[in-house]
């Protein structure tokens, strides 16, 4: 891709936003961005610096159902599994980039670009499985994932020996780390079995179609 050259006049811009998450009843979300651009030495050298930092709550609730469609010689059906999921997630992102562009004596330009980005996902997944009969299952997964990327490129558009020359060198690197990843599963007998005090199964009148 081709990046823009720095503006001839100094440019400074700062953006800030916030959000409220009704599910978690939290306003601890933000999105900050900043941009600076300017040229020096009679427009010979251009400098651009961009940065961003954000924190978003990505929590959500969902349900999933499986069906047994073999009842009464495949003329009826009932719910065979009812799964409730709550995902408690906070996602953080941040990044910065520095772009230098140099006007060369041949009427061309040389650009040096460096970009760094990071993403952190911290989430706990709560699953509950309610079958019409049998054990009730609870599953929890606590996971933290960090992703970082870095890319650097040197690109030129020059006119040499009566030839237009486009050239480039680039380097990129990405890393993924998972310092935390715990998975727990619990099973509990239905409260309709023996003297169990566990979770009651889905009543059959609600499971049948």
NORPE-V520990 format. One record per residue. RES is the residue in one small letter. PHI is phi in degrees with one decimal (none if undefined). Layout:
res	phi
RES	PHI
RES	PHI
This chain:
res	phi
x	none
x	-106.7
x	-91.3
x	-75.7
x	-79.2
x	-63.4
x	-68.9
x	-70.6
x	-102.6
x	-57.8
x	-130.5
x	-131.5
x	-142.8
x	-131.0
x	-121.8
x	-142.1
x	-139.9
x	-137.6
x	-142.2
x	-117.1
x	-103.4
x	-71.7
x	-65.6
x	-93.3
x	51.2
x	-137.4
x	-109.1
x	-82.2
x	-126.6
x	-152.6
x	-150.5
x	-113.1
x	-142.2
x	-142.1
x	-142.7
x	-136.8
x	-149.0
x	-166.6
x	-116.0
x	-129.3
x	55.6
x	56.4
x	67.9
x	-72.0
x	-119.9
x	-111.9
x	-128.9
x	-133.3
x	-130.2
x	-130.6
x	-143.0
x	-148.9
x	-150.7
x	-145.7
x	-136.4
x	-127.5
x	-93.1
x	-109.2
x	-65.9
x	-159.8
x	-118.0
x	-152.9
x	-129.8
x	-140.5
x	-130.1
x	-115.7
x	-125.6
x	-98.2
x	-104.4
x	-97.2
x	-68.0
x	48.6
x	57.2
x	65.7
x	-104.7
x	-142.2
x	-151.4
x	-149.7
x	-72.5
x	-99.1
x	-160.4
x	-128.1
x	-113.8
x	-111.3
x	-127.8
x	-124.5
x	-106.6
x	-101.3
x	-131.5
x	-120.3
x	-118.6
x	-115.1
x	-135.3
x	-158.1
x	-170.7
x	-153.4
x	-142.3
x	-129.5
x	-124.5
x	-116.1
x	-129.1
x	-121.6
x	-78.2
x	-96.8
x	-60.8
x	-85.1
x	85.6
x	-101.3
x	-150.9
x	-125.3
x	-123.8
x	-117.1
x	-123.7
x	-131.1
x	-131.7
x	-126.4
x	-138.7
x	-139.7
x	-133.9
x	-125.3
x	-114.9
x	-118.0
x	-145.6
x	-123.2
x	-103.6
x	-109.7
x	-120.9
x	-130.4
x	-112.3
x	-112.1
x	-85.1
x	-64.1
x	-137.8
x	88.7
x	-72.9
x	-97.7
x	-116.1
x	-121.0
x	-130.6
x	-133.3
x	-132.6
x	-110.7
x	-139.6
x	-125.9
x	-127.0
x	-116.9
x	-124.0
x	-127.2
x	-134.0
x	-140.1
x	-137.8
x	-139.6
x	-144.1
x	-123.6
x	-134.6
x	-133.9
x	-124.3
x	-130.5
x	-120.7
x	-127.7
x	52.3
x	63.5
x	-124.7
x	-88.2
x	-119.8
x	-110.3
x	-138.3
x	-160.5
x	-130.4
x	-146.7
x	-146.1
x	-144.3
x	-150.7
x	-135.3
x	-134.1
x	-126.4
x	-125.7
x	-126.6
x	-69.3
x	-134.3
x	-158.4
x	-113.1
x	-130.7
x	-123.1
x	-131.8
x	-125.0
x	-122.8
x	-140.5
x	-65.2
x	-65.3
x	-68.8
x	-89.3
x	-106.1
x	57.8
x	-102.0
x	-66.0
x	-108.2
x	-79.0
x	-70.0
x	-75.1
x	-67.8
x	-62.3
x	-55.6
x	-61.4
x	-67.5
x	-89.7
x	-83.0
x	-80.1
x	-82.7
